[in-house]
Amino acid sequence: MQGMCSVLRLLLLCCCLCCSVTGFVIEEFTLCSFGDDKGGNVTFNYVMVFNRQPIVQYDTTYKEFEPMSGMIPKLYAVAVNICDNLTNPRMVDYMQEKERTCKKDVQEYWESTERRTVKPSMKVFLPESIGTETPNSLVCHVWGFYPSDISVSWVKNNEIVISNTSEAVPVGDWTYQVVARQDVRDSSPDDEYTCVVQHPSTDHLMMMSWKQGLTSSQIVKFSISSVIFALGLIASVSGFVIWRWFNRSGYIPIQGYNDGDSIFTGPSALSPHRRTPGV
């Protein structure tokens, strides 16, 4: 802008006359800050800096530029002169437009971050046993949800039970996670546990059930035993078939024997022929 350029030229001229250094850096910072409440608490700030020394700021309440404190007298006088030149209708309108843009951008950012809702994911499982130690707590892990307001409870056989639920912990990506544990040492094989989750991102309850069954190690052992049994059964059947095949291939039947007719047509050759006396 033309007014800003003239002010900068004025600042450079004053600095050259008042300061002995030969290098100058002039910077402008437009800051848009906001709080962590739902209203946003948006604050617009404009600051002019000379050689890392803030010299001029814009007051959004009184709609004017004012010098910063803590400067040497010569530089303060320059800052006062700059403020007098900047406080004009054109520059004030420019600052107000910047402030409106700041609040608009913050509102859009707020809607896509703090005011958004993300549905949680959940998993119910019994931790793996360590050595011979059997796990005694059922775990309900709920993660990836936003905001942090959440209710996690356990239901045993359609009855709410007391559970140990930790506070929601931020993950670092604008989502949270929580872990709920339930003691199952006194449970019977017929007991059914259900983890119930209630979160603002969904209108209905999220539920996941768990029932006592085979553990992972038991499933592995059962699978290995089944494979060994199947291999043994296949080997036995194969051996029997091979044995039968070899046995039948080495058998040569006598001609006429299998037809049921004897090869002897006279008296039995195995019995001695006796003559009847007197014949």
C-alpha positions as a Markdown table, in Angstrom:
| # | Residue | x | y | z |
|---|---|---|---|---|
| 1 | Met | 0.0 | 0.0 | 0.0 |
| 2 | Gln | 1.1 | 3.6 | -0.7 |
| 3 | Gly | 0.8 | 4.7 | 2.9 |
| 4 | Met | 2.7 | 1.8 | 4.2 |
| 5 | Cys | 5.6 | 2.3 | 1.7 |
| 6 | Ser | 5.9 | 6.0 | 2.7 |
| 7 | Val | 6.0 | 5.0 | 6.4 |
| 8 | Leu | 8.8 | 2.5 | 5.7 |
| 9 | Arg | 10.8 | 5.1 | 3.8 |
| 10 | Leu | 10.4 | 7.4 | 6.7 |
| 11 | Leu | 11.5 | 4.8 | 9.2 |
| 12 | Leu | 14.6 | 4.0 | 7.1 |
| 13 | Leu | 15.5 | 7.6 | 6.9 |
| 14 | Cys | 15.1 | 8.2 | 10.6 |
| 15 | Cys | 17.1 | 5.1 | 11.5 |
| 16 | Cys | 19.9 | 6.1 | 9.2 |
| 17 | Leu | 20.1 | 9.5 | 10.9 |
| 18 | Cys | 19.7 | 8.3 | 14.5 |
| 19 | Cys | 21.6 | 5.0 | 14.5 |
| 20 | Ser | 25.2 | 4.1 | 13.8 |
| 21 | Val | 24.6 | 0.6 | 12.5 |
| 22 | Thr | 24.7 | 0.0 | 8.7 |
| 23 | Gly | 22.2 | -2.9 | 8.5 |
| 24 | Phe | 18.5 | -2.6 | 9.1 |
| 25 | Val | 15.7 | -5.2 | 9.1 |
| 26 | Ile | 12.0 | -4.1 | 9.2 |
| 27 | Glu | 9.4 | -6.8 | 9.6 |
| 28 | Glu | 5.6 | -6.8 | 9.9 |
| 29 | Phe | 3.8 | -9.6 | 11.8 |
| 30 | Thr | 0.1 | -10.3 | 11.6 |
| 31 | Leu | -0.9 | -12.7 | 14.4 |
| 32 | Cys | -4.3 | -14.5 | 14.7 |
| 33 | Ser | -4.5 | -16.2 | 18.1 |
| 34 | Phe | -7.4 | -18.0 | 19.7 |
| 35 | Gly | -8.1 | -19.9 | 23.0 |
| 36 | Asp | -9.1 | -23.5 | 23.6 |
| 37 | Asp | -12.8 | -22.7 | 24.5 |
| 38 | Lys | -15.7 | -23.3 | 22.2 |
| 39 | Gly | -16.0 | -19.5 | 21.5 |
| 40 | Gly | -12.5 | -19.4 | 20.1 |
| 41 | Asn | -11.6 | -16.2 | 21.9 |
| 42 | Val | -10.0 | -14.9 | 18.7 |
| 43 | Thr | -7.5 | -12.1 | 19.0 |
| 44 | Phe | -6.0 | -10.1 | 16.0 |
| 45 | Asn | -2.6 | -8.5 | 16.4 |
| 46 | Tyr | -0.5 | -6.4 | 14.1 |
| 47 | Val | 3.1 | -5.6 | 15.1 |
| 48 | Met | 5.9 | -3.8 | 13.3 |
| 49 | Val | 9.5 | -4.8 | 14.3 |
| 50 | Phe | 12.8 | -3.0 | 13.6 |
| 51 | Asn | 15.9 | -5.1 | 14.1 |
| 52 | Arg | 14.0 | -7.5 | 16.4 |
| 53 | Gln | 12.6 | -4.6 | 18.4 |
| 54 | Pro | 8.8 | -4.2 | 18.4 |
| 55 | Ile | 8.1 | -0.6 | 17.8 |
| 56 | Val | 4.5 | -0.3 | 16.6 |
| 57 | Gln | 1.3 | -2.2 | 17.2 |
| 58 | Tyr | -2.4 | -1.8 | 16.2 |
| 59 | Asp | -5.0 | -1.4 | 18.8 |
| 60 | Thr | -8.2 | -3.2 | 17.7 |
| 61 | Thr | -10.3 | -1.6 | 20.4 |
| 62 | Tyr | -9.5 | 2.1 | 19.6 |
| 63 | Lys | -8.8 | 1.4 | 15.9 |
| 64 | Glu | -5.4 | 3.2 | 15.9 |
| 65 | Phe | -1.7 | 2.5 | 15.8 |
| 66 | Glu | 0.4 | 3.1 | 18.9 |
| 67 | Pro | 4.1 | 2.9 | 19.8 |
| 68 | Met | 5.5 | 0.0 | 21.9 |
| 69 | Ser | 7.2 | 0.6 | 25.2 |
| 70 | Gly | 10.8 | -0.2 | 26.1 |
| 71 | Met | 12.6 | 1.6 | 23.2 |
| 72 | Ile | 15.4 | 4.1 | 23.3 |
| 73 | Pro | 14.2 | 7.7 | 23.0 |
| 74 | Lys | 15.3 | 8.2 | 19.4 |
| 75 | Leu | 13.6 | 5.1 | 18.2 |
| 76 | Tyr | 10.5 | 5.9 | 20.3 |
| 77 | Ala | 10.2 | 9.2 | 18.5 |
| 78 | Val | 10.4 | 7.5 | 15.2 |
| 79 | Ala | 7.7 | 5.0 | 16.3 |
| 80 | Val | 5.4 | 7.9 | 17.3 |
| 81 | Asn | 5.9 | 9.5 | 13.9 |
| 82 | Ile | 5.0 | 6.2 | 12.2 |
| 83 | Cys | 1.9 | 5.8 | 14.2 |
| 84 | Asp | 0.7 | 9.3 | 13.3 |
| 85 | Asn | 1.2 | 8.4 | 9.6 |
| 86 | Leu | -0.5 | 5.0 | 9.8 |
| 87 | Thr | -3.6 | 6.1 | 11.7 |
| 88 | Asn | -5.7 | 7.1 | 8.7 |
| 89 | Pro | -9.0 | 5.8 | 7.4 |
| 90 | Arg | -7.4 | 3.7 | 4.6 |
| 91 | Met | -5.0 | 1.9 | 7.0 |
| 92 | Val | -7.7 | 1.4 | 9.6 |
| 93 | Asp | -10.0 | -0.2 | 7.0 |
| 94 | Tyr | -7.2 | -2.4 | 5.9 |
| 95 | Met | -6.6 | -3.6 | 9.5 |
| 96 | Gln | -10.3 | -4.2 | 10.1 |
| 97 | Glu | -10.4 | -6.3 | 6.9 |
| 98 | Lys | -7.4 | -8.3 | 8.2 |
| 99 | Glu | -9.2 | -8.8 | 11.5 |
| 100 | Arg | -12.4 | -10.1 | 9.8 |
| 101 | Thr | -10.4 | -12.5 | 7.7 |
| 102 | Cys | -8.6 | -13.7 | 10.9 |
| 103 | Lys | -11.9 | -14.5 | 12.7 |
| 104 | Lys | -13.3 | -16.2 | 9.6 |
| 105 | Asp | -10.3 | -18.4 | 9.1 |
| 106 | Val | -10.3 | -19.4 | 12.8 |
| 107 | Gln | -14.0 | -20.3 | 12.7 |
| 108 | Glu | -13.4 | -22.6 | 9.7 |
| 109 | Tyr | -10.4 | -24.1 | 11.5 |
| 110 | Trp | -12.4 | -24.5 | 14.7 |
| 111 | Glu | -15.2 | -26.3 | 12.8 |
| 112 | Ser | -12.8 | -28.8 | 11.3 |
| 113 | Thr | -10.9 | -29.5 | 14.5 |
| 114 | Glu | -12.4 | -28.7 | 17.9 |
| 115 | Arg | -16.1 | -28.9 | 16.9 |
| 116 | Arg | -15.8 | -32.0 | 14.8 |
| 117 | Thr | -16.8 | -35.5 | 16.0 |
| 118 | Val | -15.1 | -38.7 | 15.2 |
| 119 | Lys | -16.7 | -42.1 | 15.9 |
| 120 | Pro | -14.6 | -44.4 | 18.1 |
| 121 | Ser | -13.3 | -47.9 | 17.2 |
| 122 | Met | -13.4 | -50.6 | 19.8 |
| 123 | Lys | -12.0 | -54.1 | 20.5 |
| 124 | Val | -12.6 | -56.5 | 23.4 |
| 125 | Phe | -10.0 | -59.1 | 24.1 |
| 126 | Leu | -8.3 | -61.2 | 26.8 |
| 127 | Pro | -4.6 | -60.4 | 26.9 |
| 128 | Glu | -2.1 | -63.2 | 26.0 |
| 129 | Ser | -0.9 | -65.2 | 29.0 |
| 130 | Ile | 2.8 | -64.7 | 30.1 |
| 131 | Gly | 4.4 | -68.1 | 30.8 |
| 132 | Thr | 2.1 | -70.1 | 33.1 |
| 133 | Glu | 0.2 | -67.0 | 34.3 |
| 134 | Thr | -3.4 | -66.8 | 33.2 |
| 135 | Pro | -4.7 | -63.3 | 32.4 |
| 136 | Asn | -7.5 | -62.3 | 34.8 |
| 137 | Ser | -8.7 | -59.1 | 33.3 |
| 138 | Leu | -10.8 | -58.6 | 30.2 |
| 139 | Val | -9.8 | -55.5 | 28.2 |
| 140 | Cys | -12.0 | -53.1 | 26.2 |
| 141 | His | -9.9 | -50.8 | 24.1 |
| 142 | Val | -11.6 | -47.8 | 22.6 |
| 143 | Trp | -9.6 | -45.4 | 20.4 |
| 144 | Gly | -9.7 | -42.8 | 17.6 |
| 145 | Phe | -12.6 | -40.8 | 19.0 |
| 146 | Tyr | -13.2 | -37.0 | 19.4 |
| 147 | Pro | -14.1 | -35.2 | 21.5 |
| 148 | Ser | -12.8 | -36.7 | 24.7 |
| 149 | Asp | -16.3 | -37.0 | 26.4 |
| 150 | Ile | -17.0 | -40.7 | 26.5 |
| 151 | Ser | -18.7 | -43.3 | 28.7 |
| 152 | Val | -17.4 | -46.9 | 28.8 |
| 153 | Ser | -19.1 | -49.5 | 30.9 |
| 154 | Trp | -19.3 | -53.3 | 31.3 |
| 155 | Val | -22.4 | -55.5 | 31.2 |
| 156 | Lys | -22.3 | -59.1 | 32.6 |
| 157 | Asn | -25.2 | -61.3 | 31.6 |
| 158 | Asn | -27.4 | -58.2 | 30.9 |
| 159 | Glu | -26.4 | -56.6 | 34.3 |
| 160 | Ile | -24.2 | -53.5 | 34.7 |
| 161 | Val | -21.1 | -54.3 | 36.7 |
| 162 | Ile | -18.4 | -52.1 | 38.2 |
| 163 | Ser | -15.4 | -51.7 | 36.0 |
| 164 | Asn | -12.0 | -50.0 | 36.0 |
| 165 | Thr | -12.1 | -47.3 | 33.3 |
| 166 | Ser | -9.1 | -45.0 | 32.8 |
| 167 | Glu | -9.5 | -41.3 | 31.7 |
| 168 | Ala | -9.4 | -40.6 | 28.0 |
| 169 | Val | -5.8 | -40.0 | 26.9 |
| 170 | Pro | -4.9 | -37.8 | 23.8 |
| 171 | Val | -3.0 | -39.7 | 21.1 |
| 172 | Gly | -1.5 | -36.6 | 19.4 |
| 173 | Asp | -3.6 | -36.5 | 16.3 |
| 174 | Trp | -6.6 | -34.8 | 17.7 |
| 175 | Thr | -8.1 | -38.1 | 18.8 |
| 176 | Tyr | -8.3 | -39.9 | 22.2 |
| 177 | Gln | -8.2 | -43.5 | 23.5 |
| 178 | Val | -9.4 | -45.1 | 26.7 |
| 179 | Val | -9.0 | -48.6 | 28.2 |
| 180 | Ala | -11.6 | -50.4 | 30.4 |
| 181 | Arg | -10.7 | -53.6 | 32.3 |
| 182 | Gln | -13.0 | -56.1 | 33.9 |
| 183 | Asp | -12.0 | -58.9 | 36.3 |
| 184 | Val | -13.1 | -62.3 | 34.9 |
| 185 | Arg | -11.4 | -64.6 | 37.5 |
| 186 | Asp | -14.7 | -65.7 | 39.0 |
| 187 | Ser | -16.5 | -66.1 | 35.6 |
| 188 | Ser | -18.1 | -69.3 | 34.4 |
| 189 | Pro | -18.0 | -70.6 | 30.8 |
| 190 | Asp | -21.6 | -69.4 | 30.3 |
| 191 | Asp | -20.9 | -65.8 | 31.4 |
| 192 | Glu | -21.1 | -63.2 | 28.7 |
| 193 | Tyr | -19.4 | -59.8 | 29.0 |
| 194 | Thr | -20.4 | -56.8 | 26.9 |
| 195 | Cys | -18.5 | -53.5 | 26.6 |
| 196 | Val | -20.9 | -50.6 | 26.1 |
| 197 | Val | -19.6 | -47.3 | 24.7 |
| 198 | Gln | -21.5 | -44.0 | 24.5 |
| 199 | His | -20.0 | -41.1 | 22.5 |
| 200 | Pro | -21.4 | -37.8 | 21.0 |
| 201 | Ser | -20.4 | -38.9 | 17.5 |
| 202 | Thr | -23.1 | -41.5 | 17.3 |
| 203 | Asp | -26.8 | -41.6 | 18.4 |
| 204 | His | -26.7 | -45.3 | 19.4 |
| 205 | Leu | -24.7 | -47.3 | 21.8 |
| 206 | Met | -21.7 | -49.2 | 20.6 |
| 207 | Met | -21.5 | -52.7 | 22.0 |
| 208 | Met | -19.1 | -55.7 | 21.7 |
| 209 | Ser | -19.5 | -59.0 | 23.5 |
| 210 | Trp | -17.0 | -61.6 | 24.7 |
| 211 | Lys | -17.7 | -65.1 | 26.0 |
| 212 | Gln | -15.3 | -67.6 | 27.6 |
| 213 | Gly | -13.8 | -69.9 | 25.0 |
| 214 | Leu | -10.6 | -71.3 | 23.9 |
| 215 | Thr | -7.5 | -69.1 | 24.3 |
| 216 | Ser | -5.1 | -68.5 | 21.5 |
| 217 | Ser | -2.6 | -71.0 | 22.9 |
| 218 | Gln | -5.4 | -73.6 | 23.2 |
| 219 | Ile | -6.5 | -72.9 | 19.7 |
| 220 | Val | -2.9 | -73.5 | 18.4 |
| 221 | Lys | -2.6 | -76.7 | 20.4 |
| 222 | Phe | -6.0 | -77.9 | 19.1 |
| 223 | Ser | -5.0 | -77.1 | 15.5 |
| 224 | Ile | -1.7 | -78.9 | 15.8 |
| 225 | Ser | -3.4 | -82.0 | 17.3 |
| 226 | Ser | -6.0 | -81.9 | 14.5 |
| 227 | Val | -3.4 | -81.8 | 11.8 |
| 228 | Ile | -1.4 | -84.6 | 13.4 |
| 229 | Phe | -4.6 | -86.8 | 13.7 |
| 230 | Ala | -5.5 | -86.1 | 10.1 |
| 231 | Leu | -2.0 | -87.0 | 8.9 |
| 232 | Gly | -2.1 | -90.2 | 10.9 |
| 233 | Leu | -5.5 | -91.1 | 9.6 |
| 234 | Ile | -4.4 | -90.5 | 6.0 |
| 235 | Ala | -1.2 | -92.6 | 6.6 |
| 236 | Ser | -3.3 | -95.5 | 8.1 |
| 237 | Val | -5.8 | -95.6 | 5.2 |
| 238 | Ser | -3.1 | -95.3 | 2.6 |
| 239 | Gly | -1.1 | -98.2 | 4.2 |
| 240 | Phe | -4.2 | -100.4 | 4.3 |
| 241 | Val | -5.0 | -99.7 | 0.7 |
| 242 | Ile | -1.4 | -100.4 | -0.4 |
| 243 | Trp | -1.4 | -103.7 | 1.6 |
| 244 | Arg | -4.6 | -104.9 | 0.1 |
| 245 | Trp | -3.3 | -104.0 | -3.4 |
| 246 | Phe | -0.1 | -106.0 | -3.0 |
| 247 | Asn | -1.9 | -108.9 | -1.4 |
| 248 | Arg | -4.3 | -109.3 | -4.2 |
| 249 | Ser | -1.7 | -108.9 | -6.9 |
| 250 | Gly | 0.3 | -112.0 | -5.5 |
| 251 | Tyr | -2.7 | -114.4 | -5.4 |
| 252 | Ile | -3.1 | -116.9 | -8.3 |
| 253 | Pro | -6.4 | -118.9 | -8.0 |
| 254 | Ile | -6.5 | -122.6 | -9.1 |
| 255 | Gln | -8.5 | -123.1 | -12.3 |
| 256 | Gly | -12.0 | -124.3 | -11.6 |
| 257 | Tyr | -11.7 | -123.9 | -7.8 |
| 258 | Asn | -13.3 | -120.6 | -7.5 |
| 259 | Asp | -16.2 | -121.8 | -9.6 |
| 260 | Gly | -17.3 | -124.2 | -6.8 |
| 261 | Asp | -16.6 | -127.4 | -8.8 |
| 262 | Ser | -14.1 | -129.9 | -7.4 |
| 263 | Ile | -11.3 | -131.1 | -9.6 |
| 264 | Phe | -12.0 | -134.6 | -8.5 |
| 265 | Thr | -14.9 | -136.5 | -10.2 |
| 266 | Gly | -14.6 | -139.8 | -8.4 |
| 267 | Pro | -14.5 | -140.8 | -4.8 |
| 268 | Ser | -12.6 | -138.6 | -2.6 |
| 269 | Ala | -8.8 | -139.0 | -3.1 |
| 270 | Leu | -8.2 | -138.1 | 0.5 |
| 271 | Ser | -10.1 | -141.1 | 1.9 |
| 272 | Pro | -8.8 | -144.7 | 1.3 |
| 273 | His | -11.1 | -146.9 | -0.8 |
| 274 | Arg | -12.4 | -149.9 | 1.2 |
| 275 | Arg | -13.9 | -152.9 | -0.4 |
| 276 | Thr | -17.1 | -154.4 | 1.1 |
| 277 | Pro | -16.7 | -158.0 | 2.3 |
| 278 | Gly | -18.5 | -160.5 | 0.2 |
| 279 | Val | -18.6 | -158.5 | -2.8 |
